[in-house]
């Protein structure tokens, strides 16, 4: 699963906009997230980000997540 797909699923489940979220749990996605990209920067106000139990092999720079 891509991070864009995971964000879309998160939005539907949480019924929030990404820029409003302070705690984001994307752990244990099925199928697992396999790659991160710049899309994760939509969570600008995020203070906690959970990505465990996925298949991420590389992390990207997240310059907009200043509160993380």
C-alpha positions in Angstrom: 0.0 0.0 0.0 1.2 3.5 -0.7 1.2 6.2 1.9 -1.3 8.2 -0.2 -3.7 5.2 0.0 -3.1 4.9 3.8 -3.9 8.6 4.3 -7.1 8.3 2.3 -8.1 5.3 4.5 -7.1 7.3 7.6 -9.3 10.3 6.5 -12.3 8.0 6.1 -11.8 6.2 9.4 -11.1 9.3 11.5 -13.4 11.7 9.6 -10.7 14.5 9.9 -8.6 16.5 7.6 -4.9 15.6 7.8 -3.9 19.2 8.8 -6.2 19.0 11.8 -4.7 15.8 13.3 -2.3 15.8 16.2 -2.1 12.0 16.7 -1.9 9.9 13.6 -1.9 6.1 13.7 -1.0 4.4 10.4 0.3 1.3 12.1 -0.7 -2.2 11.0 -2.2 -1.3 7.7 -3.3 -4.2 5.4 -1.6 -4.5 3.1 1.3 -2.9 4.8 2.7 0.5 3.8 5.8 -0.3 1.8 7.2 3.1 1.0 7.0 6.6 2.4 7.0 9.8 0.3 6.4 13.5 0.6 2.6 12.9 1.0 3.2 12.4 4.7 3.9 16.1 5.1 0.1 16.8 5.0 0.0 16.1 8.8 1.6 19.5 9.6 0.2 19.6 13.2 1.0 16.0 14.0 2.7 15.5 17.4 2.6 11.7 17.4 3.0 9.5 14.3 2.7 5.7 14.5 3.9 3.7 11.5 4.8 0.4 13.2 3.9 -3.0 11.8 4.4 -1.9 8.2 7.0 -2.9 5.6 8.8 0.5 5.3 12.4 0.1 4.2 13.3 3.8 3.8 12.3 7.0 5.6 12.1 10.3 3.8 12.6 13.8 5.0 9.5 15.3 6.6 10.3 19.1 6.9 6.6 20.1 7.5 6.2 17.9 10.5 7.9 20.4 12.9 5.8 19.3 15.9 6.7 15.6 15.6 
